[in-house]
Each structure stands twice: as structure tokens, then as C-alpha cells.
Amino acid sequence: MTLGGCLAASRAVLVAGGMALALAACAGRIWRDEADADGLRLHWYTGKISIDEARAEATRYCLERGGRAELQDEFIDRDVTVARFACR
């Protein structure tokens, strides 16, 4: 194999490995799509994570900003729950 072919193959393995690692890291966890000083919005798979775990995540986030987390709304759409927390 040429050096160029070897480098291309190495890049492909790194990209595939990185994508697999990213997917594994998100599986069953809580993720954010909005976050600022006023609060955050969290998403999680309803069957894998409880509202209590999401509340703990929001509490950690708000405490870092000198506030406390307050649940504003929660929406369950089939297997995904979305909740918005305000930092007060």
C-alpha cells in the first residue's frame, strides 16, 4: 500500500471510530440543544432516563451560574422527553 493510501485508510478509520464513539456517548444520556444564563432545554430517551436525572443535570448547570433550576415545562413525544428549566 502506498503512503497516500495508508493515510486515507487511517483517516477513514478515525472518522468511523469518532462517529461510533459519539453515538455511544449519546446513547441513553441527556443532551442539550439550548443553554444560556437564563436556563436550558434538555432531551432524553424516556425509557432510559428519569425526570429526576434530568433535574439533577439542570441543577448542576444552574448552580455553576449561581442559581437554582426550576422546571418550566415537560413534553413527552413517544420515546423522547423534552424539558425546559429556568435558572433562578
Summary of the structure (lengths in Angstrom):
residues: 88
radius of gyration: 18.5
end to end distance: 60.2
largest distance: 60.2
contacts: 221
relative contact order: 0.16
helix: 43%
strand: 34%
